[in-house]
C-alpha cells in the first residue's frame, strides 16, 4: 500500500503550482516552440537538416560526453523535447494518467523527482549503450523525449499500489499493474530491436522502482529537488501583502489573554437553600435538578 503525505495541503488539479500541470505545460511549450522555429525554416525555404543541426540538436542529449559537457542544459531539456504531434498527444495522456496516480498515492512533491530521475537515468543508459555498442557513431547519436520519465512514473505508481483499479464500477475495475504492463510493452516492444532506445526504457523503469523502494524505506532522495521546485515557484509568484483585518484583530488577536475561562454556574446562596430544604424535608424530597446541583457542588470549591 502507498502512503499520503498529509502534512502538505493538497493543491487543486488546475492550480498552476501543481507539478503535474507544470510538467504538461513544459512538454507542450517545448513542442510549440520547436515546431514554430521549424516552420520558420520551412517558410524560409531552408532544408530540414539545417533546423536539426542548428536548433534541434541543442535540445537533445548527445551520446558524446564532450558535447554533453559543452551543452549541459540538454540534460534538462531532453525529457521535454518532442516534435511529432501524435507522440506528444500520446505521451501527455500517459503522463496525466500515471502522474495523477503518483500525486494521489505518495504526494505532489514526489512527481518531479520521480519523472526527472527516471529520465536522467534513461539518458545515462543511452549514453553508456552508445559508448559500448556504437563507439564509432556517438558523434551523430542523440536522445530525447518524455517516455523515460513516464515509464518511471508508471513503475512508481505500480510499485506503491499494484491493485489500484480503474473504472471499479465496471466488473470490479482494471488493476493498475495491467495498465502499466500494457503501456510498458507498447513502448518496449516497439523499440526492442533498437538497443539505443530499449536500454534507456529499462533503466528508467529500474530507477522508478529503486526510487519508490527507497521512499517507502524512509529515504526521500528527491527532497532537495522538491525544495528547489518549491523555491522556484515561490520566487516567480508575487508575494501577498500582509494586512491585518478587523476580524482577526477583534476576535483572534487577544494580546495573550485567555480567550475563555470556565466559570461555575453555581452560587453559595443556591447551595444554602438546598441544604436548608434537606434539613426540613429530607434528601428524598429534592428535585432531580437540585440533586445534580449538589453533586456538582461537591466537586467544586465554595
N, C-alpha and C positions, 0 to 999 in steps of 0.2 A: 504493500500500500504506500501511497505517497503522503507527503505532509504539506501543510499550508503554512506559510509564514503569516501568522495573524497579527504580528506586531506592526505590520505595514498596511495601511489602509489601501483597499482596492481602488484602482482607477477605473473610470468608465471606458468602455471599449473605444469610443470615438474621441477620447481625450488625446490631444497631440503629444502629451507626455507619456503615452502608452508605448512601451518598447516595440510591441508588435506593429502598431501603426507606423512607428518610425522606421522599422525595417522595410515595410511595404513602400513607404514614401521614398526611401533611399533606392530601392530597386527600380521603382517607376521613374524616379528622377534621372538615374543614370541611363535608363533605356531611352527616355525622351531626349536627353542631352546628346547622346551619341548618334541617335538617328537624325537629329536636327543638323548636327555637323556633317553627317554623311550626305544628307540631302543638299547641303551647300556644295559639296564636292560634285554631286551628280548634276546639279543645275549649272555648275561652272564647267561642265564637260571634262572633269578630271577623272582619271581612272580610279576604280575602287581600291586598287593596290596602293595608291598614294594615301588614301584615307587610312587604310590599315597600318601602313608604315609610319605615317606622321602623327596619327591620333590614337587609333585603337590599341596599338602595341604599348602605349604609355599607360594604359589602364589594366592590361593583362599581366599576369605573373609569368616571368620568363623562367625557362629551365636552366639558364646560365647564371650562376651565382654572382658574377661580376655585374650583370645587368640589374640584378636584384639590389645590390649594394648601391648602385647609382640611381636606382628608381625605387627607393624603399616604400613609397606610398602605394605601390602596386600590391603590397601585401594586404592593404585595407580596401583598395578599390576592386581587387579581383573578385570577392564574393558578391559584388553587386553589378558586375558588368555582363550585359547580355544584349544582343542586337535583334534576335528573332522574336517576333510578336507572339507566336504560338508557344514558344519556350517560356517567355515571360508570363503569359497568362496561366499556363500550367504550373509554373513554379510558384506563382502568387497564391493559387488555390491550395497547393500543398503547404505552403508557408503559413497561410491563415489557419489551416486545419491543425497542423502539429504545433504551431506557435501558440494558438489559443489553448491547446491542451497543456502545454508546458506551463503557461501562465496560471491556469486553473489548478494544476496539480502541485506545483512547487513554488509558485510566486512569480510576479512580474520581473523582479530583478535578476532572475536566473536565465532569462531568454537571451539577452545579448551575449553573455559569456558562453552559453551552450552553442549558439549559432557561430560566433567568431572562432572559438576554439576548434570546432569541427571543421570549419572552412580552412583555418590555418594549417591544421594537421593534414587535411586533404591536399592542400597546396604543397606541403612538405613532402608528402608521399609522391606527388607528381614530379617534383624536382629530383628526388632520390631515384625514382624509377627511370627518369630520362638520363641521369648521370650514369647509372649502372647499365641500362639496356640499350641506350642510343647515344653514346658519348659523342659521336661524330655529328649529330644533328641537333644538339642542345641549343645552338645559336638561333635556330628557326622554330623552336617549340615554345608555345605559350599556353597558359591555362587560365580559365575564368569561369564564372557562373555561380549561382547560389545553391546549386544542387547539393554540394558537400555540406553546407550549413543546414539545409533542410533534412538531409539524411541524418545528420547528428541530432536534430530536434526530434525526428521520428523515433530514434533509438532511446533518447532521453525519456520521452513520454511513455514508451512501451516498457522500459525498464522499471519505471515508477509504478505504473498501473496497467499491466498487460490485459486485464479483464475489463477494463473500461469499455463500455458498449455504446455504439452509435445506434440511433433510432430504436431505443429499448421497447417502444410500443409495437414494433413490427417483429413478431416472432421471437421476442426476447432480445433483439438487437444483434449487432455485428461486433465481435470483440476487437479491441484496438490492435491486438497482435496480428490479426488477419489483414486489417487495413495497411499496417506497416509492412507486412510481408509482401503484399501486392505492390506497394509503392517501391520498395527496395528492389524487388525482382524486375519491375518495369525498367528501372534505371540501370541495374547491374547487368541484366541480360542484354540490354541494348548496346552496352559497351564491353561485353565480356571478351570480345576479340581484340580489344584495344587496351593494352596494359596501362597506357598513359592516362586512361580515364577510369579503368576498373580498379586499380590500386588506390587512387585517391578516395573513391567512394568507400572502399573497405576501411581505409584509415580513418575517414570521417565518422563512420559508424562505430568503430572501436573507440574513438575519442569520446563520442557521445555516451557510450556505455561506461567508460572509465570516469568521466566527469560526474555521472549520476551516482556511481558507486561511492566515489569519494564524498559526494554531497550527503548521501544517506549515512555515511560513517561519521559525519560531523566536520568534514573538511570542505569549506566553501572556497575553492580555488578561483572563483570568479568574483570574489568580494571587491577586489581592487577595481575591476572593470565596472562593476555596478556603481561604485562610488564615483568613478570618473565620469560615467554617463550621467549620474545624478547631478554632479557638479557642473557639467557642461550644459545640461538642460536648464538648470537654475541660473546659470550665467547669462543665458540668452532670454530668460524670462524676466520682464520688468518687475522690479520689487514693488510690493504694495505699500502704500503709505500707512503708517501706524497711527490710527486715530482712536480716541477714547470716546465711546458712546455714553450717553446719559444712562442708558440701561445698565451697562457694565459698572459705571460709577455708583449708581444708586442701589443696585440690587446685588452686585457681586463683589465690589471692592469695599470691604468694611474696615479697612485700615487695621487689620489684625484683630478686630473684635470678634468675639464668638457669635456666629450668626444665629444660634439658637441655644437656649438654655432651658433645661427642663424645670418646670415649676409644678409644685403639688397643687392639686385642686381641692385639698383638704384644708380645714382651719380648726383651731383649738376649740372654738365655740361649738362647732358642729359635733366634735367628738364628745365634749362635755354633755351635750344634750342627749346623745345616745347612751352615755354611761348612766345618766340620771334615769333614763327610761328603763334601763336594765335593773336598777335598784328598786324601782317602783313596780314594774310589771314582769320582770324576768327576761332572760335572753331569748326564750322561745317566742316572745311577742314582738320581736324585732322584724322589720320587713327585710326582704332579700337585699334591697339597696343598702340598708343600714348595716347589715351583716358584712356586705362587701366593703363598706367604708371602714368598718372596724378592722377587717382583715388587711386592708391596705395600710391603715394607720399603724398596725403592728410592725410593718416593715419599714416605716419611715420614722424619723425623729421629730418630736414636737417638744 
